[in-house]
Every structure is written in C-alpha cells, then in structure tokens.
Amino acid sequence: MISTDSYWRRAMEDLNGRHVSRRDFLRGVVATLALPAIVRSAQRTDRRPNIIVFITDDQDKHSIGAYGGNSLTPNLDRMGREGMVFNQAYVSSTVCTPSRYSFLTGRYAGRSYCKRYEDECPTGQQGFPSFNVELEEDNMNVGAVLQKSGYSTGYVGKFHVGPDIKRPEEHERLGLKYVPKDAPVNSETTAAFRHNERWYRRYLMKKGFSWTRNIYWGNLQSPFNHHNPEWTIEAALEFIDKNKDGPFYLHYCTTLTHGPDKSWRNSMDHPRVSGEGMLDEIPNVMTDRKALLKCLEAKGLDPEQGHAGYAQVDDSIGAILKKLDELGIADNTLIVFTSDHGSNMKGSLYNIDGTCVPWIMRWPRAIKAGAECDKLVQNIDLAPTFFDLAGVTVPDKYVMDGRSLKPLFAGRKPKQWRDHLYFEIGSGRAVCTKEWKYIAVRYPMERIAEIKKARPETLPKLMAYIGRMGIGTRGAQNAGFFDYDQLYNVKQDVKELQNLAANPDYSRTLADMRRILRKELESFDRPFGEFVPGGNAAPAGLIDEQVELVRNIKIVGKKVTLPDGSVFDEQSQSNRQRNATGKESRRANRKQ
C-alpha cells in the first residue's frame, strides 16, 4: 500500500518531472473535480424557466384538499403550500375541445381560423364554438412558438384538438387503422392502437412540438377504455429527464377524471391497458395501485365515489415533483395544475363545476410560497404568460386574447387588471365580473327552424347551448338555463339559481353587462343575436312557446319527463325513430 506521503510526492510531479506545490496541486484537483459542474453550469446559462402544464379532465375544485376538499391529495396540497392558489380562475368554454384549444393558443375558440371551423361557420355567420376547432396550419400555438425560441417542447396524454376522425374511410385516407367499438382485446387490436398512437405523435410534431409520446387522440376508446396515468407519466418523466438541462415546455394532459366516478376505480384493475393497447410491462413510475387503495381505505375515502381518480391525479403530480427534486431543477420550473373545465356543469356557462376550475402554480424561484390570488384569470392567459417568461418575440400574425400573469407572481397588485371575463360555447355567450354574471342564449336561424318543428321530448337537447349532446343539458338543473337572458349575482347567489334579468330593480346592471358583452362580441367580426346583427343571427323572442315548455321539462340523466307526466329516455326515443323509419319503408313498398 502506498503511504500518504509517497502518494503526495508522486502526484505532485508533472509529466516533465517538474515539482509543483501541494497548494497548486490541490487547486488543480478541485478544478478537475468541478469541471462537470462547470460544464453543467455552461449548459444552463439559459436561465429561462422550465414550464410544465398539467391539465386534468372534468375536475372540480372541491376534489382537492388545497381548496378545502376531503380528498387524498398531499402533492397538490404541497403545491398549494409552496406556490400560489388561484381562487378566481376560469376556462373560456366548458367542453374539451374549445377549452383545450385556448390552453394551446391563448385565444378564444370562437376566433379560430382553422378550415374545419370556417367551413362549419363561414365568414359572416354566427359562430358555434364547440367540438369543431383544431390547431391551425400556421402553427400559431404555444408548442411551436416556444420551440422556435429555443425550448424543447413536449406533448404527452390527451389531445382532443385535432380532426374528428370517426368513419373507416377517414382512417384509411389518413393512414390510420380503424378499430370498431366491438373489437376484441387481442394482439391485432393492440397493433392497430400502436400504429395509430405513432400517427398521433407525428401529427403533433407537425403542429410544432419537438417531442411527443403516449398520446390519446381524444376520449378513451374501446376496447382499451381504461385510464392509465402511469403510461402517460412514464413519458412525462422521460421527457423531463432528456431535457433536464433546459429550458423545456411540457404540455401534459391526463385522461382522468373524465367519465363516471366508478370507472376510475374499475380502471385500476387493468394496469396494462393503455392508449397503445395492451402493454407488455406495467410502468413502475407511481405508487403501487393496491397501496394507493389502502391509503384511501385508511382515510375512509370510497374509491368508487371519485377518490380513486383524485388520488391517481395527485400521485401523478407527485411523480413529477419527485423527478424535479431528484434532478435539482425544481427551483426554476414553473408547474401549472388546472382542469379543462368542471364536471357537473360541463356544457353550461355557470361557474361552479363549470367555468371556474382548480388552478395552482408553483415556481420556487419567483412565486412566493403560500400565496393566494383573487384576480380574474383564464386559460387564455397561459400562452402569453409563457411567452413573456421565455422572452419570446411573438409573431405579428399571432392572435392572442390573454395577458401575462407574471405581474401577479410576486404578490403585487397591478394597478390595471381586467375587471371581467368572457365565455363562449355553442349558442351561448357570457361575461362575468367578481359580482355579476350575464349569459345570452341566441340560436341561429337554422336552429330556430328545427326547434319550432321539434317534438317536446327532443327540445332539451336541441336547445342546449352545444346542441344534441346529452352533456349539454347538465346545466338544466338550474331554473334559468334555457332563458334568453340570464343575470346572476354570483357573489350572493354562487350557484346561479336566481335569474334576475327580468327584475326591474336590476335593469341598470343588466344594461351594463349587456354593454360589456356587446363590446366583446364586436371584436370577433361575426354576428350574434341582436348584439351584432347580420348573417344567420336572430334576436331573442322567436321561440317563446318552446322556451316556456322546456323550462318545465325535468331532465334526470337520460330520462326526460314532460309537464304532463310523459316519460321518455334515449332508448325509447331511438326505438320510436326506428319504428317510424320502418313505417315509412313499408308505405314506400306498398306504393311500389
């Protein structure tokens, strides 16, 4: 064994035999040992923050402990303690596609100029923002613009802002594999799912993201319709690992908590089911599912009453926080947690469980721990915030409706902040302040013609803001849902149950809110009711009889009860339609 003195003597001789002092030698050793850190430091000279947007599906504020909910959400509660909780955060629309469009672009879906939306709502016609918008061909979206500014931009999870691909011929034209709903669970179906998922990746890369993996095109698809957060979190962690030297932007969208509460618990029994079919191995990136269920049991929370989903969402956030801590990059990473809209009031323009969503932001370097924000903020604000933080020079033709949230991070109170928000969905438009909400429902002429000819039992779906979809009638539990004009004092009447629009005591407030809405609508260069006349827009008052009738129809799930006690459900209606079709066919045959 070489003695310490011998070691030092030998080590302090350079290649030419020149003796160096112990002090100089130690300096060299320290410099050598520090070299990797210096290299890493050089790689990280770009001090712009990493950004992670974590979007859930249909999640309400009361499902999170940070908002007072009785749920197993320790990681989200930690985010709330270490970051900022927003109490007045909203989305611009309450169904997936238009809301997600706004998250990705910073503009209202009603301002979309994609071909699909313009084909459905030609210039000069009233807009109908719904499941009909896509990312535009010019790639004016957050992933593309940040990538051009030097960010690695990743997309993982649910998309739902692309072409509506349903029919077999559409799949064939695009190079996708068509999978019918009754397809068996086998290797052939898995191969088709994997083929399609790779296509989804390429599509998103064409839209400007530099890295994509584990994509769901929209909602879960049979026969692999079980949630698998481990599958998407595995991809998210891989992206973070690959880009730890930053800066990076990750747009992460879980499929939870979409669908019935019990389905979330049921999905936990199918850990190999994913968006690319059956997995060969179960990703080991989150808390074991059985262990998570035991935690819920210990806390007295029923997994079948939503808590399985809430816990897995929270555990997903926990996996990301752990990765950031392990890599030593948490301090300069901004994480935004939010939802695309609420659940119970999706398809409406009401606040609670509809437009008002959970919203927590954590960025240790710039956001004070334990902060709360009561300013009116909206999903249109995220893209401009990220561009601001990244120092992006936004292209001149980029259209944005939002504003940067950066002035709110330091806890300052900006002298000028917005005093209202605008909302849109289908035939409904709304504006709200911290005290008042005004909703205007104006159907275009072609919808009015349909309503006038419709059978009573079909009116609720037909007169829902987004039309014939069942989810569109969820807001009908509120008495004023079908009224042309709705005015609510949201400070006192938080559930928006008492429509004050017809009350003369509030006529001045109604006029003020209508004026605010008109100004917003004029910026779209499209007609809407009597606010901006023209095209196929129609004023209120053309279907008073139907509005009065539908107000008195009871809707419970898929069951419709008319004022005279007649009960209809979707199955009986479809049977009746088949019978009517059969009678017409028989009559045609007799004539022949």
Sequence and secondary structure as in RCSB ss.txt:
>XXXX:A:sequence
MISTDSYWRRAMEDLNGRHVSRRDFLRGVVATLALPAIVRSAQRTDRRPNIIVFITDDQDKHSIGAYGGNSLTPN
LDRMGREGMVFNQAYVSSTVCTPSRYSFLTGRYAGRSYCKRYEDECPTGQQGFPSFNVELEEDNMNVGAVLQKSG
YSTGYVGKFHVGPDIKRPEEHERLGLKYVPKDAPVNSETTAAFRHNERWYRRYLMKKGFSWTRNIYWGNLQSPFN
HHNPEWTIEAALEFIDKNKDGPFYLHYCTTLTHGPDKSWRNSMDHPRVSGEGMLDEIPNVMTDRKALLKCLEAKG
LDPEQGHAGYAQVDDSIGAILKKLDELGIADNTLIVFTSDHGSNMKGSLYNIDGTCVPWIMRWPRAIKAGAECDK
LVQNIDLAPTFFDLAGVTVPDKYVMDGRSLKPLFAGRKPKQWRDHLYFEIGSGRAVCTKEWKYIAVRYPMERIAE
IKKARPETLPKLMAYIGRMGIGTRGAQNAGFFDYDQLYNVKQDVKELQNLAANPDYSRTLADMRRILRKELESFD
RPFGEFVPGGNAAPAGLIDEQVELVRNIKIVGKKVTLPDGSVFDEQSQSNRQRNATGKESRRANRKQ
>XXXX:A:secstr
   HHHHHHHHTB TT  B  HHHHHHHHHHHHHHHHHHHHHHT     EEEEEEESS  GGGSGGGT  S  HH
HHHHHHHSEEESSEE S SSHHHHHHHHHHSS GGG   HHHHHHS TTS    SS     TT  SHHHHHHHTT
 EEEEEEE   S    SHHHHHHHT     TT  SSHHHHHHHHHHHHHHHHHHHHTT SEEEEEESSS  TTS 
S  HHHHHHHHHHHHHHTTTS EEEEEE  TT S HHHHHHHTT TTEETTEE SS   SS  HHHHHHHHHHHT
  GGGTHHHHHHHHHHHHHHHHHHHHHT GGGEEEEEEESS STTTTS  IIIIIB  EEEE TTTS TTEEE S
 EEGGGHHHHHHHHHT    TT        HHHHTS   SS  S EEEEETTEEEEE SSEEEEEE   HHHHHH
HHHS GGGHHHHHSTT S GGGGGGGGSTTTT SEEEEETTT TT     TT GGGHHHHHHHHHHHHHHHHTTT
S BTTTB  TT   S S HHHHHHHHT EEETTEEE TTS EEEHHHHHHHHHHHHHHHHHHHHHH 
